[in-house]
Amino acid sequence: MYLFLTIPKKHILWLYILSVIFNCSVSNSQGREENSINEINNYLEYSPIFSSSGQVSKNDLNNLMEAGFQRVIYLAYNNQGKALLSEDRLVKDLGMQYIHIPVEWSNPRINDFQLFAAMMQQSSEIRTLLHCQVNYRASVFSFLYRVIYMGIDIKQAKSDMESIWIPDLIWKKFIFEVLEMNQISLN
């Protein structure tokens, strides 16, 4: 048995318009979610569970949470540049873990890196974003972590870091010290 409905033409037009609008908004929002993380300043995804970037916004944090990130580590001071006011609260309110390790730009310390590495090792399986102001500090810490703890080829890790920036003398010295401490040669 078939049931036929009669729908007035003016309603059909409205149903069509609504379906077009709905389908466009769904497909556009899906595209935005997928691309929005990649639009974070200097965003680099090293693996499905580890990425680094420059400063994030409140919207970026929402997108990170929706993308499955569970932890945000911030390596700059929270009163410099374009630091996100109350980032700690925003991250925690989204149900993610927040770790703040303020690294002095002109004086990075080995114990800053060791603290970062310990935090990463504590829960190495959770999706993490490491960020600072422009992904300079974070790209160096990522380089070191990937080489020392993840066994990534040093040339590949260096290439990734240098796609963001080429470290200055202070940061090169820091890199060499950390690698030497871990008995790894850059050559």
Secondary structure, DSSP 4 states (H G I P E B T S, - for coil): --------HHHHHHHHHHHHHHHHHHHHHHHHHHHHTTTSTT-EEEETTEEEES---HHHHHHHHHTT--EEEE-S-TTSTTPPTTHHHHHHHTT-EEEE----TT---HHHHHHHHHHHHHTTTS-EEEE-SSSHHHHHHHHHHHHHTS---HHHHHHHHHTT----HHHHHHHHHHHHHTT----
